[in-house]
Amino acid sequence: MADAVKDELAAIETTVVSYLAAFNRGDVDAVLATYADDGVLMGPGNPAAVGKSTLAQAYPGIFEAASFDMDYEIKEAVQIGAEWGFVRTATEGTVTNKASGIAAHATFHELFLLRKSAEGAWQIARYSTSKIS
């Protein structure tokens, strides 16, 4: 694999790892920093959150309701064009309901579609997650 391709894949993965680490910390600002301005979150049981202003309203609610202690594994990372790539992940760990204090084991599958910005940064354009346990 050419060095340029390796570098692009590393940058794509870094964006997703940054998102997952920020999500685990409940860090809204760091989560939003990984998204493109027109980014979309498609989470289980909720309508799509479209655009950074909507995402900025959605994520605080997520983090107010629950805390997360999750481990992730990148299953696949692919650059599908000069400006597009995707990452498929599996996440497993504990989700704690903040209102009840009840912690439950949870497993998710995620698909991130990333787009390279005009400035050259890989950003999340679309993110879909589904709970499988």
Rosetta blueprint (number, residue, H / E / L):
1 M L
2 A L
3 D H
4 A H
5 V H
6 K H
7 D H
8 E H
9 L H
10 A H
11 A H
12 I H
13 E H
14 T H
15 T H
16 V H
17 V H
18 S H
19 Y H
20 L H
21 A H
22 A H
23 F H
24 N H
25 R H
26 G L
27 D L
28 V H
29 D H
30 A H
31 V H
32 L H
33 A H
34 T L
35 Y E
36 A E
37 D E
38 D E
39 G E
40 V E
41 L E
42 M E
43 G L
44 P L
45 G L
46 N L
47 P L
48 A L
49 A E
50 V E
51 G L
52 K H
53 S H
54 T H
55 L H
56 A H
57 Q H
58 A H
59 Y H
60 P H
61 G H
62 I H
63 F H
64 E H
65 A H
66 A E
67 S E
68 F E
69 D E
70 M E
71 D E
72 Y E
73 E E
74 I E
75 K E
76 E E
77 A E
78 V E
79 Q E
80 I L
81 G L
82 A L
83 E L
84 W E
85 G E
86 F E
87 V E
88 R E
89 T E
90 A E
91 T E
92 E E
93 G E
94 T E
95 V E
96 T E
97 N E
98 K L
99 A L
100 S L
101 G L
102 I L
103 A E
104 A E
105 H E
106 A E
107 T E
108 F E
109 H E
110 E E
111 L E
112 F E
113 L E
114 L E
115 R E
116 K E
117 S L
118 A L
119 E L
120 G L
121 A L
122 W E
123 Q E
124 I E
125 A E
126 R E
127 Y E
128 S E
129 T E
130 S E
131 K E
132 I L
133 S L
